[in-house]
Amino acid sequence: QVQLVESGGGLVQAGGSLRLSCVASGSAFSIVAMGWHRQAAGQQRELVADITSDGNTDYADSVKGRFTISRDNAKNTVYLEMNSLKPEDTAVYYCRADQQLAFRYEYWGHGTQVTVSS
């Protein structure tokens, strides 16, 4: 089992910045990818950014150029640097980790609230 704990959410004005962190613990080995998803009120959860263990990244079009995902493999930690925040970025942000053993397992954190005021 892998446990994920997010931190860094909060309230920020439009145009501001936040940095989210997610630490993986427990049987946190063979994690091949980590990512951030978000879910706004009344909407489906969507992928924000993803990073593989060898550093390949992928971003939602809506955050390209504003958000940066990074990873510290030694610390089993993934970060999301969010700049130029917009009110439409308001959501609960969830961390995800993919573990590749005999099968591929997906783990989720409990989420951290990000609120961007206009």
C-alpha positions in Angstrom: 0.0 0.0 0.0 1.1 3.5 -0.8 -0.1 6.5 1.1 -0.2 10.0 -0.5 -0.4 13.2 1.5 -0.9 16.5 -0.2 -0.1 19.9 1.2 0.2 23.5 0.0 -3.3 24.4 -1.0 -5.0 27.5 0.2 -6.6 30.8 -0.8 -4.9 33.1 -3.3 -5.8 36.1 -5.4 -5.9 35.8 -9.2 -2.5 36.1 -10.7 -0.9 34.7 -7.6 1.1 31.5 -7.1 0.9 28.3 -5.0 3.1 25.3 -4.7 1.6 21.9 -4.0 3.5 19.0 -2.6 2.7 15.3 -2.3 4.7 12.8 -0.4 4.3 9.1 -1.0 5.0 6.7 1.9 4.4 3.1 2.9 5.4 0.6 0.2 6.4 3.5 -2.0 8.7 1.6 -4.4 8.5 1.0 -8.1 6.4 4.2 -8.6 6.6 4.8 -12.3 4.5 7.9 -12.5 2.9 10.6 -10.4 0.5 13.3 -11.2 -2.0 15.9 -10.2 -5.6 15.9 -10.9 -8.3 18.4 -9.9 -12.0 18.4 -9.4 -14.1 21.6 -9.4 -17.5 21.7 -7.8 -20.0 19.9 -10.0 -17.4 18.8 -12.5 -15.5 15.6 -13.3 -12.0 15.1 -12.1 -9.5 16.0 -14.7 -5.7 15.5 -15.2 -3.7 18.6 -14.6 -0.1 17.3 -15.0 1.8 14.0 -15.0 5.4 13.1 -14.6 7.1 9.7 -15.1 10.0 8.4 -13.1 12.4 9.4 -15.9 11.1 12.9 -16.0 8.7 13.0 -18.9 5.9 15.4 -18.3 2.4 16.0 -19.7 0.1 18.9 -19.0 -3.6 19.8 -19.6 -3.8 22.5 -22.2 -5.5 24.8 -19.7 -2.4 25.0 -17.5 0.5 24.8 -20.0 2.9 27.6 -19.5 1.5 28.4 -16.0 2.0 25.2 -14.0 5.1 23.1 -13.6 5.3 19.6 -12.3 8.5 18.2 -10.8 9.5 15.2 -8.9 12.1 14.2 -6.3 12.4 10.4 -6.7 14.7 10.1 -3.7 12.0 11.7 -1.5 9.1 10.1 -3.3 7.7 13.6 -3.6 5.9 15.3 -6.5 5.4 19.1 -6.7 3.1 21.3 -8.6 4.2 24.9 -9.1 1.2 27.0 -10.0 1.6 30.5 -11.3 -0.7 33.1 -12.8 -3.6 31.4 -11.1 -7.1 32.1 -12.4 -10.4 31.7 -10.6 -11.2 28.8 -12.9 -8.2 26.9 -11.3 -10.3 26.7 -8.1 -10.7 23.0 -7.3 -9.7 20.2 -5.0 -6.3 19.0 -6.2 -5.5 15.3 -5.9 -2.2 13.6 -6.1 -1.9 10.3 -7.9 0.8 7.6 -7.9 1.1 4.6 -10.2 3.0 1.6 -8.9 4.2 -1.1 -11.3 4.6 -4.5 -9.6 3.2 -7.6 -11.2 0.2 -5.4 -11.9 -0.2 -1.7 -12.1 -1.7 -0.1 -9.0 -3.1 3.4 -8.8 -3.2 5.4 -5.5 -4.8 8.7 -4.6 -4.4 11.3 -1.9 -7.3 12.9 -0.1 -6.9 16.2 -1.9 -6.1 19.8 -1.0 -8.3 22.7 -1.7 -7.1 25.5 -4.0 -9.3 28.6 -4.1 -8.4 31.5 -6.4 -10.3 34.7 -5.8 -11.0 37.3 -8.5 
